[in-house]
Each structure stands twice: as C-alpha cells, then as structure tokens.
Amino acid sequence: MHLIFASYIEPMIFRFRVVLDNDTKEDIFRDIEIRKTDTLEDLHNSITQSFGFDGSEMASFYLSDDEWNQGEEISLFELSEGGSDIQLMSQTVIDTVVSEERTKMIYIYDFMSMWTFMVELGEIVEEADGTDYPNLLFVHGQVPSDAPEKVFEAEGGDDHFDEFEDGYGTDDYEHLDFDENWN
C-alpha cells in the first residue's frame, strides 16, 4: 500500500501598485493585494472601485515590457463579431500573465476618456490569516474629476503629433480633388 501525501501550498498574494498616468506633480496611486489565482477581471474590479469608478465602461489590460511599451490586449468584453483571438479578463488568471520576470501591465479604463494606469507587481507575499482579498492596502492622491489629457508624440522624434500638420482642417476640403458625393 502506497500513501500519497499532498502538500498544501500556501496561496500567494500579488501586491500591485496602480499609478494613474498623469502630468501633474502629484502622484496618484493605489496599492492592491490580490490572489495570484484570481482573474484580471477581479483586478479590474478592484482598480475601478479603489479609484472611485463605477466599473461600467469598457476597459483593457495590455501586457507591457520594462519600458512600458503596450503589448498584447486582454479585454473586459468580447466586442468583435464572430469571435477573435483576443483574451478576456474573465478567462485570464493573473499569474498566467504576471510573474517575477514580467511585472508590468498598462490598464485603460473608459476608452472615451482614456484613464490610463501603470500596473506593476511590487511584491509576492503569503496570504495573511483574516484578510479578505482583494484588499486595498494603501491610497495616495486624489483622483481628478476628468481624465488627464494625453499628448501624443510623433514616432521617432520629440515633435508632437498634429493631426492637421498638413494645414487642412476637417472643413477644408473644398479645394481638394474629390467628389464629396462619392457614394
């Protein structure tokens, strides 16, 4: 007769710092603890609640490298018709996309306002007895009433992107060579 002993593995907790990407001098961030086995949707809910959002707007996480370059999207909802290859937050366990080697994500909430957050794994700790997770560990800074404006820069340079850099505005089409009743 062989006895097999299953070893109990203590659930691990990921501590994230979630920083609002803004151009003000004041840092605005929240420190959130969450089980590594929870989903990105659970983290999304924790972020929206901790920053005072109702959570009803579209949102996505983007995997990121050490320079905060936006990578693969993990979306809150499936919006495409007929399915796509996009991952969904509800089906993505946190520790499948975040680890000690891959610690950064970008989180965007409300694509009309573009609330943008830098999400970084700061520490992995053991679960504390008597603590409910997710857990809002620390709050710093007041969230502004409107999302900070983004300044988009042109690729490869310090020149700011100007959608009208050719000198044409949205109403300056009379002298262009096309028929406005083309359909």
FIDREN-129736 format. One record per atom (N, C-alpha, C): atom name; residue in three letters; x, y, z; residue number from 0. Coordinates in pm, whole numbers. Atoms other than C-alpha are relative to their C-alpha. Example, Ala and Ser with C-alpha at 12.3 -4.5 7.8 and 13.67 -1.06 7.14 Angstrom:
<bamars>
[bamar "N" "ala" [89 -119 0] 0]
[bamar "CA" "ala" [1230 -450 780] 0]
[bamar "C" "ala" [90 120 0] 0]
[bamar "N" "ser" [-82 -119 -6] 1]
[bamar "CA" "ser" [1367 -106 714] 1]
[bamar "C" "ser" [-77 109 73] 1]
</bamars>
This chain:
<bamars>
[bamar "N" "met" [84 -116 0] 0]
[bamar "CA" "met" [0 0 0] 0]
[bamar "C" "met" [90 124 0] 0]
[bamar "N" "his" [-75 -124 10] 1]
[bamar "CA" "his" [138 334 -100] 1]
[bamar "C" "his" [-86 117 46] 1]
[bamar "N" "leu" [70 -120 -45] 2]
[bamar "CA" "leu" [39 652 76] 2]
[bamar "C" "leu" [55 119 -76] 2]
[bamar "N" "ile" [-39 -121 72] 3]
[bamar "CA" "ile" [43 972 -121] 3]
[bamar "C" "ile" [-44 118 83] 3]
[bamar "N" "phe" [31 -119 -77] 4]
[bamar "CA" "phe" [65 1293 74] 4]
[bamar "C" "phe" [1 121 -92] 4]
[bamar "N" "ala" [6 -124 79] 5]
[bamar "CA" "ala" [-49 1605 -98] 5]
[bamar "C" "ala" [47 114 89] 5]
[bamar "N" "ser" [-47 -113 -80] 6]
[bamar "CA" "ser" [141 1902 22] 6]
[bamar "C" "ser" [-90 121 -27] 6]
[bamar "N" "tyr" [84 -120 12] 7]
[bamar "CA" "tyr" [-66 2210 91] 7]
[bamar "C" "tyr" [89 118 -32] 7]
[bamar "N" "ile" [-77 -117 40] 8]
[bamar "CA" "ile" [69 2512 -88] 8]
[bamar "C" "ile" [-77 124 45] 8]
[bamar "N" "glu" [59 -125 -48] 9]
[bamar "CA" "glu" [0 2843 83] 9]
[bamar "C" "glu" [-35 90 -119] 9]
[bamar "N" "pro" [33 -93 110] 10]
[bamar "CA" "pro" [-192 3073 -153] 10]
[bamar "C" "pro" [87 124 5] 10]
[bamar "N" "met" [-88 -117 7] 11]
[bamar "CA" "met" [30 3356 -269] 11]
[bamar "C" "met" [-82 122 -43] 11]
[bamar "N" "ile" [67 -126 25] 12]
[bamar "CA" "ile" [-73 3719 -286] 12]
[bamar "C" "ile" [93 88 -81] 12]
[bamar "N" "phe" [-74 -97 80] 13]
[bamar "CA" "phe" [39 3964 -552] 13]
[bamar "C" "phe" [-36 139 52] 13]
[bamar "N" "arg" [22 -139 -38] 14]
[bamar "CA" "arg" [82 4324 -437] 14]
[bamar "C" "arg" [34 88 -120] 14]
[bamar "N" "phe" [-15 -87 117] 15]
[bamar "CA" "phe" [30 4568 -721] 15]
[bamar "C" "phe" [-4 146 43] 15]
[bamar "N" "arg" [14 -146 -9] 16]
[bamar "CA" "arg" [92 4940 -733] 16]
[bamar "C" "arg" [-63 43 -132] 16]
[bamar "N" "val" [75 -47 116] 17]
[bamar "CA" "val" [-158 5102 -972] 17]
[bamar "C" "val" [10 151 0] 17]
[bamar "N" "val" [-29 -143 5] 18]
[bamar "CA" "val" [-46 5452 -1076] 18]
[bamar "C" "val" [-76 64 -115] 18]
[bamar "N" "leu" [68 -76 104] 19]
[bamar "CA" "leu" [-264 5699 -1265] 19]
[bamar "C" "leu" [106 72 -81] 19]
[bamar "N" "asp" [-94 -67 90] 20]
[bamar "CA" "asp" [-66 5818 -1568] 20]
[bamar "C" "asp" [-51 141 -23] 20]
[bamar "N" "asn" [42 -138 15] 21]
[bamar "CA" "asn" [-95 6196 -1540] 21]
[bamar "C" "asn" [123 89 -4] 21]
[bamar "N" "asp" [-109 -95 14] 22]
[bamar "CA" "asp" [117 6503 -1599] 22]
[bamar "C" "asp" [9 96 117] 22]
[bamar "N" "thr" [-8 -89 -116] 23]
[bamar "CA" "thr" [61 6661 -1259] 23]
[bamar "C" "thr" [119 -40 85] 23]
[bamar "N" "lys" [-113 29 -88] 24]
[bamar "CA" "lys" [330 6678 -995] 24]
[bamar "C" "lys" [-39 -98 109] 24]
[bamar "N" "glu" [46 89 -106] 25]
[bamar "CA" "glu" [115 6480 -752] 25]
[bamar "C" "glu" [-13 -143 -52] 25]
[bamar "N" "asp" [18 140 32] 26]
[bamar "CA" "asp" [142 6102 -762] 26]
[bamar "C" "asp" [-137 -44 49] 26]
[bamar "N" "ile" [131 53 -37] 27]
[bamar "CA" "ile" [-194 5927 -758] 27]
[bamar "C" "ile" [9 -151 -23] 27]
[bamar "N" "phe" [-12 144 16] 28]
[bamar "CA" "phe" [-178 5556 -687] 28]
[bamar "C" "phe" [-75 -74 110] 28]
[bamar "N" "arg" [62 90 -95] 29]
[bamar "CA" "arg" [-336 5263 -508] 29]
[bamar "C" "arg" [86 -127 5] 29]
[bamar "N" "asp" [-67 128 -16] 30]
[bamar "CA" "asp" [-166 4953 -366] 30]
[bamar "C" "asp" [-109 -103 29] 30]
[bamar "N" "ile" [106 101 -8] 31]
[bamar "CA" "ile" [-384 4646 -412] 31]
[bamar "C" "ile" [63 -138 16] 31]
[bamar "N" "glu" [-40 140 -18] 32]
[bamar "CA" "glu" [-334 4291 -284] 32]
[bamar "C" "glu" [-110 -87 -59] 32]
[bamar "N" "ile" [96 90 63] 33]
[bamar "CA" "ile" [-498 4009 -478] 33]
[bamar "C" "ile" [65 -137 -15] 33]
[bamar "N" "arg" [-54 135 16] 34]
[bamar "CA" "arg" [-459 3633 -501] 34]
[bamar "C" "arg" [53 -16 -143] 34]
[bamar "N" "lys" [-58 21 133] 35]
[bamar "CA" "lys" [-237 3527 -789] 35]
[bamar "C" "lys" [-89 -88 -87] 35]
[bamar "N" "thr" [90 89 74] 36]
[bamar "CA" "thr" [-508 3278 -886] 36]
[bamar "C" "thr" [-133 68 -36] 36]
[bamar "N" "asp" [118 -75 42] 37]
[bamar "CA" "asp" [-776 3548 -926] 37]
[bamar "C" "asp" [16 39 -147] 37]
[bamar "N" "thr" [-6 -38 141] 38]
[bamar "CA" "thr" [-861 3675 -1273] 38]
[bamar "C" "thr" [31 149 -16] 38]
[bamar "N" "leu" [-20 -142 29] 39]
[bamar "CA" "leu" [-776 4003 -1440] 39]
[bamar "C" "leu" [-129 79 16] 39]
[bamar "N" "glu" [127 -69 -25] 40]
[bamar "CA" "glu" [-1147 4085 -1415] 40]
[bamar "C" "glu" [-12 36 148] 40]
[bamar "N" "asp" [0 -32 -143] 41]
[bamar "CA" "asp" [-1111 4066 -1036] 41]
[bamar "C" "asp" [91 120 27] 41]
[bamar "N" "leu" [-91 -114 -16] 42]
[bamar "CA" "leu" [-813 4304 -1058] 42]
[bamar "C" "leu" [-63 127 -56] 42]
[bamar "N" "his" [72 -113 60] 43]
[bamar "CA" "his" [-1012 4533 -1291] 43]
[bamar "C" "his" [-103 56 99] 43]
[bamar "N" "asn" [102 -45 -96] 44]
[bamar "CA" "asn" [-1297 4546 -1035] 44]
[bamar "C" "asn" [64 70 119] 44]
[bamar "N" "ser" [-70 -62 -112] 45]
[bamar "CA" "ser" [-1051 4627 -756] 45]
[bamar "C" "ser" [53 138 -37] 45]
[bamar "N" "ile" [-53 -129 45] 46]
[bamar "CA" "ile" [-891 4905 -958] 46]
[bamar "C" "ile" [-112 103 -12] 46]
[bamar "N" "thr" [109 -96 21] 47]
[bamar "CA" "thr" [-1220 5068 -1058] 47]
[bamar "C" "thr" [-58 44 134] 47]
[bamar "N" "gln" [56 -36 -131] 48]
[bamar "CA" "gln" [-1353 5055 -701] 48]
[bamar "C" "gln" [97 88 77] 48]
[bamar "N" "ser" [-96 -76 -80] 49]
[bamar "CA" "ser" [-1032 5188 -546] 49]
[bamar "C" "ser" [22 142 -53] 49]
[bamar "N" "phe" [-13 -134 57] 50]
[bamar "CA" "phe" [-1024 5487 -786] 50]
[bamar "C" "phe" [-134 72 -10] 50]
[bamar "N" "gly" [130 -65 -5] 51]
[bamar "CA" "gly" [-1396 5561 -745] 51]
[bamar "C" "gly" [-78 -2 -130] 51]
[bamar "N" "phe" [77 15 124] 52]
[bamar "CA" "phe" [-1521 5449 -1089] 52]
[bamar "C" "phe" [-111 -101 22] 52]
[bamar "N" "asp" [111 94 -18] 53]
[bamar "CA" "asp" [-1849 5264 -1130] 53]
[bamar "C" "asp" [25 -135 -68] 53]
[bamar "N" "gly" [-36 126 63] 54]
[bamar "CA" "gly" [-1686 4995 -1347] 54]
[bamar "C" "gly" [-83 -37 -120] 54]
[bamar "N" "ser" [91 32 110] 55]
[bamar "CA" "ser" [-1945 5016 -1625] 55]
[bamar "C" "ser" [59 26 -139] 55]
[bamar "N" "glu" [-60 -34 129] 56]
[bamar "CA" "glu" [-1710 5138 -1900] 56]
[bamar "C" "glu" [91 -112 -50] 56]
[bamar "N" "met" [-91 96 62] 57]
[bamar "CA" "met" [-1502 4932 -2141] 57]
[bamar "C" "met" [140 20 58] 57]
[bamar "N" "ala" [-135 -8 -53] 58]
[bamar "CA" "ala" [-1153 4850 -2017] 58]
[bamar "C" "ala" [84 -113 -58] 58]
[bamar "N" "ser" [-93 104 44] 59]
[bamar "CA" "ser" [-844 4654 -2118] 59]
[bamar "C" "ser" [130 10 77] 59]
[bamar "N" "phe" [-138 6 -45] 60]
[bamar "CA" "phe" [-514 4543 -1976] 60]
[bamar "C" "phe" [85 -24 -123] 60]
[bamar "N" "tyr" [-96 25 106] 61]
[bamar "CA" "tyr" [-212 4545 -2203] 61]
[bamar "C" "tyr" [128 -49 65] 61]
[bamar "N" "leu" [-127 48 -50] 62]
[bamar "CA" "leu" [93 4336 -2132] 62]
[bamar "C" "leu" [105 103 -38] 62]
[bamar "N" "ser" [-98 -104 23] 63]
[bamar "CA" "ser" [399 4558 -2110] 63]
[bamar "C" "ser" [140 -52 30] 63]
[bamar "N" "asp" [-139 32 -29] 64]
[bamar "CA" "asp" [776 4536 -2115] 64]
[bamar "C" "asp" [53 99 104] 64]
[bamar "N" "asp" [-57 -86 -103] 65]
[bamar "CA" "asp" [1015 4715 -1880] 65]
[bamar "C" "asp" [-3 147 -35] 65]
[bamar "N" "glu" [7 -141 42] 66]
[bamar "CA" "glu" [989 5038 -2085] 66]
[bamar "C" "glu" [-143 48 -16] 66]
[bamar "N" "trp" [142 -32 5] 67]
[bamar "CA" "trp" [608 5040 -2060] 67]
[bamar "C" "trp" [-53 8 -142] 67]
[bamar "N" "asn" [55 8 135] 68]
[bamar "CA" "asn" [555 4960 -2429] 68]
[bamar "C" "asn" [-124 -89 4] 68]
[bamar "N" "gln" [127 70 -1] 69]
[bamar "CA" "gln" [198 4848 -2489] 69]
[bamar "C" "gln" [7 -124 -87] 69]
[bamar "N" "gly" [-4 126 72] 70]
[bamar "CA" "gly" [174 4483 -2590] 70]
[bamar "C" "gly" [-139 -58 -19] 70]
[bamar "N" "glu" [124 73 23] 71]
[bamar "CA" "glu" [-100 4221 -2618] 71]
[bamar "C" "glu" [-113 48 89] 71]
[bamar "N" "glu" [118 -47 -71] 72]
[bamar "CA" "glu" [-450 4330 -2516] 72]
[bamar "C" "glu" [-75 -115 64] 72]
[bamar "N" "ile" [91 91 -69] 73]
[bamar "CA" "ile" [-667 4149 -2262] 73]
[bamar "C" "ile" [-121 84 37] 73]
[bamar "N" "ser" [118 -87 -4] 74]
[bamar "CA" "ser" [-1018 4292 -2285] 74]
[bamar "C" "ser" [-103 -44 103] 74]
[bamar "N" "leu" [110 30 -92] 75]
[bamar "CA" "leu" [-1311 4314 -2045] 75]
[bamar "C" "leu" [-112 -75 -72] 75]
[bamar "N" "phe" [110 60 77] 76]
[bamar "CA" "phe" [-1564 4221 -2315] 76]
[bamar "C" "phe" [47 -41 -139] 76]
[bamar "N" "glu" [-21 40 140] 77]
[bamar "CA" "glu" [-1563 4042 -2648] 77]
[bamar "C" "glu" [-89 90 -85] 77]
[bamar "N" "leu" [77 -95 81] 78]
[bamar "CA" "leu" [-1668 4309 -2897] 78]
[bamar "C" "leu" [-6 -35 -147] 78]
[bamar "N" "ser" [-1 31 143] 79]
[bamar "CA" "ser" [-1588 4153 -3231] 79]
[bamar "C" "ser" [-111 -98 -34] 79]
[bamar "N" "glu" [101 93 49] 80]
[bamar "CA" "glu" [-1843 3970 -3437] 80]
[bamar "C" "glu" [69 -126 -49] 80]
[bamar "N" "gly" [-56 125 47] 81]
[bamar "CA" "gly" [-1772 3604 -3495] 81]
[bamar "C" "gly" [123 -46 76] 81]
[bamar "N" "gly" [-112 43 -82] 82]
[bamar "CA" "gly" [-1504 3580 -3227] 82]
[bamar "C" "gly" [133 51 -51] 82]
[bamar "N" "ser" [-134 -44 37] 83]
[bamar "CA" "ser" [-1141 3673 -3229] 83]
[bamar "C" "ser" [100 -68 91] 83]
[bamar "N" "asp" [-106 59 -82] 84]
[bamar "CA" "asp" [-810 3579 -3073] 84]
[bamar "C" "asp" [27 79 126] 84]
[bamar "N" "ile" [-26 -85 -116] 85]
[bamar "CA" "ile" [-837 3846 -2804] 85]
[bamar "C" "ile" [-32 -76 129] 85]
[bamar "N" "gln" [23 61 -130] 86]
[bamar "CA" "gln" [-805 3725 -2447] 86]
[bamar "C" "gln" [-100 85 78] 86]
[bamar "N" "leu" [97 -70 -84] 87]
[bamar "CA" "leu" [-1076 3814 -2197] 87]
[bamar "C" "leu" [48 -3 144] 87]
[bamar "N" "met" [-40 -10 -140] 88]
[bamar "CA" "met" [-1014 3931 -1841] 88]
[bamar "C" "met" [-58 -112 84] 88]
[bamar "N" "ser" [69 101 -81] 89]
[bamar "CA" "ser" [-1268 3685 -1701] 89]
[bamar "C" "ser" [60 -139 -16] 89]
[bamar "N" "gln" [-60 130 27] 90]
[bamar "CA" "gln" [-1075 3394 -1853] 90]
[bamar "C" "gln" [151 -1 18] 90]
[bamar "N" "thr" [-145 -10 -14] 91]
[bamar "CA" "thr" [-723 3512 -1770] 91]
[bamar "C" "thr" [37 10 148] 91]
[bamar "N" "val" [-48 2 -138] 92]
[bamar "CA" "val" [-574 3416 -1434] 92]
[bamar "C" "val" [124 88 8] 92]
[bamar "N" "ile" [-106 -100 -11] 93]
[bamar "CA" "ile" [-335 3682 -1309] 93]
[bamar "C" "ile" [139 -60 -15] 93]
[bamar "N" "asp" [-136 53 5] 94]
[bamar "CA" "asp" [-34 3455 -1263] 94]
[bamar "C" "asp" [38 -64 -133] 94]
[bamar "N" "thr" [-36 47 135] 95]
[bamar "CA" "thr" [-55 3343 -1627] 95]
[bamar "C" "thr" [59 112 -85] 95]
[bamar "N" "val" [-52 -113 77] 96]
[bamar "CA" "val" [39 3694 -1744] 96]
[bamar "C" "val" [95 88 80] 96]
[bamar "N" "val" [-88 -78 -87] 97]
[bamar "CA" "val" [226 3841 -1446] 97]
[bamar "C" "val" [85 -97 81] 97]
[bamar "N" "ser" [-92 83 -79] 98]
[bamar "CA" "ser" [531 3694 -1273] 98]
[bamar "C" "ser" [114 88 49] 98]
[bamar "N" "glu" [-116 -76 -46] 99]
[bamar "CA" "glu" [855 3797 -1107] 99]
[bamar "C" "glu" [81 54 -118] 99]
[bamar "N" "glu" [-73 -44 120] 100]
[bamar "CA" "glu" [1003 3827 -1458] 100]
[bamar "C" "glu" [-79 99 -84] 100]
[bamar "N" "arg" [87 -87 80] 101]
[bamar "CA" "arg" [706 4005 -1618] 101]
[bamar "C" "arg" [-94 72 96] 101]
[bamar "N" "thr" [68 -67 -111] 102]
[bamar "CA" "thr" [582 4264 -1370] 102]
[bamar "C" "thr" [-91 115 -40] 102]
[bamar "N" "lys" [70 -123 37] 103]
[bamar "CA" "lys" [421 4542 -1575] 103]
[bamar "C" "lys" [-114 -23 -99] 103]
[bamar "N" "met" [114 -6 92] 104]
[bamar "CA" "met" [85 4599 -1741] 104]
[bamar "C" "met" [-48 144 -8] 104]
[bamar "N" "ile" [68 -128 15] 105]
[bamar "CA" "ile" [-97 4903 -1873] 105]
[bamar "C" "ile" [-149 -31 7] 105]
[bamar "N" "tyr" [144 19 -14] 106]
[bamar "CA" "tyr" [-464 4934 -1778] 106]
[bamar "C" "tyr" [-68 127 -48] 106]
[bamar "N" "ile" [76 -115 51] 107]
[bamar "CA" "ile" [-701 5161 -1970] 107]
[bamar "C" "ile" [-147 -23 32] 107]
[bamar "N" "tyr" [140 4 -38] 108]
[bamar "CA" "tyr" [-1047 5235 -1838] 108]
[bamar "C" "tyr" [-74 113 -72] 108]
[bamar "N" "asp" [85 -97 69] 109]
[bamar "CA" "asp" [-1319 5413 -2039] 109]
[bamar "C" "asp" [73 58 -122] 109]
[bamar "N" "phe" [-73 -36 121] 110]
[bamar "CA" "phe" [-1191 5442 -2394] 110]
[bamar "C" "phe" [-40 137 -56] 110]
[bamar "N" "met" [35 -136 41] 111]
[bamar "CA" "met" [-1373 5774 -2440] 111]
[bamar "C" "met" [85 102 78] 111]
[bamar "N" "ser" [-79 -91 -84] 112]
[bamar "CA" "ser" [-1185 5938 -2151] 112]
[bamar "C" "ser" [147 -41 8] 112]
[bamar "N" "met" [-137 54 1] 113]
[bamar "CA" "met" [-873 5716 -2168] 113]
[bamar "C" "met" [71 17 134] 113]
[bamar "N" "trp" [-69 8 -128] 114]
[bamar "CA" "trp" [-799 5682 -1797] 114]
[bamar "C" "trp" [107 -107 -15] 114]
[bamar "N" "thr" [-112 93 23] 115]
[bamar "CA" "thr" [-456 5519 -1819] 115]
[bamar "C" "thr" [78 -20 129] 115]
[bamar "N" "phe" [-68 36 -124] 116]
[bamar "CA" "phe" [-283 5338 -1536] 116]
[bamar "C" "phe" [118 -92 -30] 116]
[bamar "N" "met" [-114 88 5] 117]
[bamar "CA" "met" [56 5177 -1496] 117]
[bamar "C" "met" [-16 -97 118] 117]
[bamar "N" "val" [23 102 -103] 118]
[bamar "CA" "val" [13 4848 -1304] 118]
[bamar "C" "val" [128 -81 12] 118]
[bamar "N" "glu" [-126 71 -16] 119]
[bamar "CA" "glu" [325 4695 -1156] 119]
[bamar "C" "glu" [-4 -89 124] 119]
[bamar "N" "leu" [-13 94 -111] 120]
[bamar "CA" "leu" [378 4388 -941] 120]
[bamar "C" "leu" [118 45 85] 120]
[bamar "N" "gly" [-105 -47 -88] 121]
[bamar "CA" "gly" [575 4508 -641] 121]
[bamar "C" "gly" [55 -108 91] 121]
[bamar "N" "glu" [-41 98 -98] 122]
[bamar "CA" "glu" [584 4205 -417] 122]
[bamar "C" "glu" [-93 -121 -6] 122]
[bamar "N" "ile" [79 123 -14] 123]
[bamar "CA" "ile" [467 3845 -378] 123]
[bamar "C" "ile" [16 -45 144] 123]
[bamar "N" "val" [-2 35 -142] 124]
[bamar "CA" "val" [371 3753 -21] 124]
[bamar "C" "val" [-97 -115 27] 124]
[bamar "N" "glu" [94 103 -41] 125]
[bamar "CA" "glu" [191 3476 165] 125]
[bamar "C" "glu" [-131 65 43] 125]
[bamar "N" "glu" [133 -48 -41] 126]
[bamar "CA" "glu" [-179 3515 232] 126]
[bamar "C" "glu" [-3 17 151] 126]
[bamar "N" "ala" [10 -28 -143] 127]
[bamar "CA" "ala" [-246 3671 572] 127]
[bamar "C" "ala" [-133 -53 54] 127]
[bamar "N" "asp" [123 50 -64] 128]
[bamar "CA" "asp" [-496 3500 802] 128]
[bamar "C" "asp" [-91 117 36] 128]
[bamar "N" "gly" [98 -101 -37] 129]
[bamar "CA" "gly" [-814 3701 849] 129]
[bamar "C" "gly" [-12 117 -96] 129]
[bamar "N" "thr" [9 -108 98] 130]
[bamar "CA" "thr" [-761 3922 542] 130]
[bamar "C" "thr" [-86 -44 -117] 130]
[bamar "N" "asp" [81 27 119] 131]
[bamar "CA" "asp" [-1022 3935 268] 131]
[bamar "C" "asp" [72 56 -122] 131]
[bamar "N" "tyr" [-64 -43 124] 132]
[bamar "CA" "tyr" [-883 3956 -86] 132]
[bamar "C" "tyr" [-103 5 -110] 132]
[bamar "N" "pro" [-101 -105 11] 133]
[bamar "CA" "pro" [-870 4158 -298] 133]
[bamar "C" "pro" [-8 99 117] 133]
[bamar "N" "asn" [-12 -90 -114] 134]
[bamar "CA" "asn" [-751 4408 -40] 134]
[bamar "C" "asn" [66 130 -46] 134]
[bamar "N" "leu" [-59 -132 27] 135]
[bamar "CA" "leu" [-694 4781 -85] 135]
[bamar "C" "leu" [93 31 116] 135]
[bamar "N" "leu" [-101 -13 -103] 136]
[bamar "CA" "leu" [-371 4823 106] 136]
[bamar "C" "leu" [37 144 31] 136]
[bamar "N" "phe" [-47 -137 -20] 137]
[bamar "CA" "phe" [-283 5189 52] 137]
[bamar "C" "phe" [-58 90 -109] 137]
[bamar "N" "val" [54 -100 93] 138]
[bamar "CA" "val" [-431 5501 -112] 138]
[bamar "C" "val" [86 125 9] 138]
[bamar "N" "his" [-75 -125 1] 139]
[bamar "CA" "his" [-230 5805 -219] 139]
[bamar "C" "his" [-50 88 -115] 139]
[bamar "N" "gly" [41 -96 102] 140]
[bamar "CA" "gly" [-356 6113 -404] 140]
[bamar "C" "gly" [-148 -3 -30] 140]
[bamar "N" "gln" [140 -19 34] 141]
[bamar "CA" "gln" [-692 6246 -513] 141]
[bamar "C" "gln" [-18 -14 -151] 141]
[bamar "N" "val" [29 20 142] 142]
[bamar "CA" "val" [-837 6134 -847] 142]
[bamar "C" "val" [-65 126 -55] 142]
[bamar "N" "pro" [64 -119 58] 143]
[bamar "CA" "pro" [-915 6435 -1072] 143]
[bamar "C" "pro" [-138 -34 -55] 143]
[bamar "N" "ser" [135 24 50] 144]
[bamar "CA" "ser" [-1270 6479 -1197] 144]
[bamar "C" "ser" [-1 -42 -147] 144]
[bamar "N" "asp" [-10 38 142] 145]
[bamar "CA" "asp" [-1158 6439 -1561] 145]
[bamar "C" "asp" [133 -72 -23] 145]
[bamar "N" "ala" [-123 72 34] 146]
[bamar "CA" "ala" [-902 6204 -1714] 146]
[bamar "C" "ala" [106 98 -49] 146]
[bamar "N" "pro" [-108 -86 50] 147]
[bamar "CA" "pro" [-563 6367 -1774] 147]
[bamar "C" "pro" [10 -9 -152] 147]
[bamar "N" "glu" [-14 0 145] 148]
[bamar "CA" "glu" [-513 6473 -2136] 148]
[bamar "C" "glu" [130 -66 -39] 148]
[bamar "N" "lys" [-118 66 52] 149]
[bamar "CA" "lys" [-269 6271 -2338] 149]
[bamar "C" "lys" [60 84 -111] 149]
[bamar "N" "val" [-72 -67 107] 150]
[bamar "CA" "val" [-5 6433 -2557] 150]
[bamar "C" "val" [69 -109 -79] 150]
[bamar "N" "phe" [-58 104 84] 151]
[bamar "CA" "phe" [81 6201 -2844] 151]
[bamar "C" "phe" [116 58 -77] 151]
[bamar "N" "glu" [-119 -46 71] 152]
[bamar "CA" "glu" [426 6233 -2991] 152]
[bamar "C" "glu" [16 -78 -129] 152]
[bamar "N" "ala" [-26 65 127] 153]
[bamar "CA" "ala" [527 6156 -3346] 153]
[bamar "C" "ala" [104 -109 20] 153]
[bamar "N" "glu" [-97 107 -12] 154]
[bamar "CA" "glu" [719 5834 -3395] 154]
[bamar "C" "glu" [140 49 -32] 154]
[bamar "N" "gly" [-140 -25 29] 155]
[bamar "CA" "gly" [1093 5861 -3377] 155]
[bamar "C" "gly" [48 141 28] 155]
[bamar "N" "gly" [-46 -136 -26] 156]
[bamar "CA" "gly" [1112 6218 -3252] 156]
[bamar "C" "gly" [-72 65 115] 156]
[bamar "N" "asp" [62 -74 -109] 157]
[bamar "CA" "asp" [1021 6476 -2997] 157]
[bamar "C" "asp" [-110 93 -48] 157]
[bamar "N" "asp" [105 -87 54] 158]
[bamar "CA" "asp" [780 6657 -3231] 158]
[bamar "C" "asp" [-135 -54 44] 158]
[bamar "N" "his" [134 42 -38] 159]
[bamar "CA" "his" [425 6649 -3105] 159]
[bamar "C" "his" [-81 -31 -124] 159]
[bamar "N" "phe" [86 41 109] 160]
[bamar "CA" "phe" [174 6475 -3327] 160]
[bamar "C" "phe" [-106 107 -23] 160]
[bamar "N" "asp" [102 -99 36] 161]
[bamar "CA" "asp" [-51 6719 -3511] 161]
[bamar "C" "asp" [-82 -60 -113] 161]
[bamar "N" "glu" [82 64 103] 162]
[bamar "CA" "glu" [-341 6562 -3696] 162]
[bamar "C" "glu" [-27 93 -118] 162]
[bamar "N" "phe" [21 -95 108] 163]
[bamar "CA" "phe" [-368 6880 -3905] 163]
[bamar "C" "phe" [132 60 -46] 163]
[bamar "N" "glu" [-130 -55 34] 164]
[bamar "CA" "glu" [3 6919 -3973] 164]
[bamar "C" "glu" [14 33 -148] 164]
[bamar "N" "asp" [-4 -34 141] 165]
[bamar "CA" "asp" [-70 6932 -4346] 165]
[bamar "C" "asp" [-69 133 -29] 165]
[bamar "N" "gly" [64 -129 15] 166]
[bamar "CA" "gly" [-260 7256 -4287] 166]
[bamar "C" "gly" [-149 -9 -29] 166]
[bamar "N" "tyr" [141 18 29] 167]
[bamar "CA" "tyr" [-603 7107 -4360] 167]
[bamar "C" "tyr" [-76 -33 127] 167]
[bamar "N" "gly" [90 33 -110] 168]
[bamar "CA" "gly" [-883 7104 -4104] 168]
[bamar "C" "gly" [-112 -86 -52] 168]
[bamar "N" "thr" [110 88 41] 169]
[bamar "CA" "thr" [-1197 6894 -4110] 169]
[bamar "C" "thr" [-96 69 -96] 169]
[bamar "N" "asp" [90 -72 91] 170]
[bamar "CA" "asp" [-1384 7168 -4301] 170]
[bamar "C" "asp" [71 53 -124] 170]
[bamar "N" "asp" [-79 -53 112] 171]
[bamar "CA" "asp" [-1105 7246 -4553] 171]
[bamar "C" "asp" [13 -102 -113] 171]
[bamar "N" "tyr" [-9 99 105] 172]
[bamar "CA" "tyr" [-1194 7003 -4828] 172]
[bamar "C" "tyr" [-49 50 -136] 172]
[bamar "N" "glu" [56 -50 125] 173]
[bamar "CA" "glu" [-1346 7228 -5096] 173]
[bamar "C" "glu" [102 -1 -114] 173]
[bamar "N" "his" [-100 -11 105] 174]
[bamar "CA" "his" [-1019 7271 -5286] 174]
[bamar "C" "his" [73 -133 -27] 174]
[bamar "N" "leu" [-60 130 26] 175]
[bamar "CA" "leu" [-923 6901 -5268] 175]
[bamar "C" "leu" [-69 -62 -121] 175]
[bamar "N" "asp" [48 57 125] 176]
[bamar "CA" "asp" [-970 6696 -5583] 176]
[bamar "C" "asp" [-78 -130 24] 176]
[bamar "N" "phe" [86 115 -10] 177]
[bamar "CA" "phe" [-1256 6462 -5495] 177]
[bamar "C" "phe" [-146 46 6] 177]
[bamar "N" "asp" [143 -30 0] 178]
[bamar "CA" "asp" [-1633 6449 -5527] 178]
[bamar "C" "asp" [-57 -34 137] 178]
[bamar "N" "glu" [50 24 -135] 179]
[bamar "CA" "glu" [-1794 6492 -5185] 179]
[bamar "C" "glu" [-124 -88 0] 179]
[bamar "N" "asn" [117 88 10] 180]
[bamar "CA" "asn" [-2100 6298 -5310] 180]
[bamar "C" "asn" [41 -132 -66] 180]
[bamar "N" "trp" [-57 118 64] 181]
[bamar "CA" "trp" [-1891 5994 -5399] 181]
[bamar "C" "trp" [-83 -126 15] 181]
[bamar "N" "asn" [79 122 -14] 182]
[bamar "CA" "asn" [-2141 5739 -5272] 182]
[bamar "C" "asn" [-133 21 -66] 182]
</bamars>
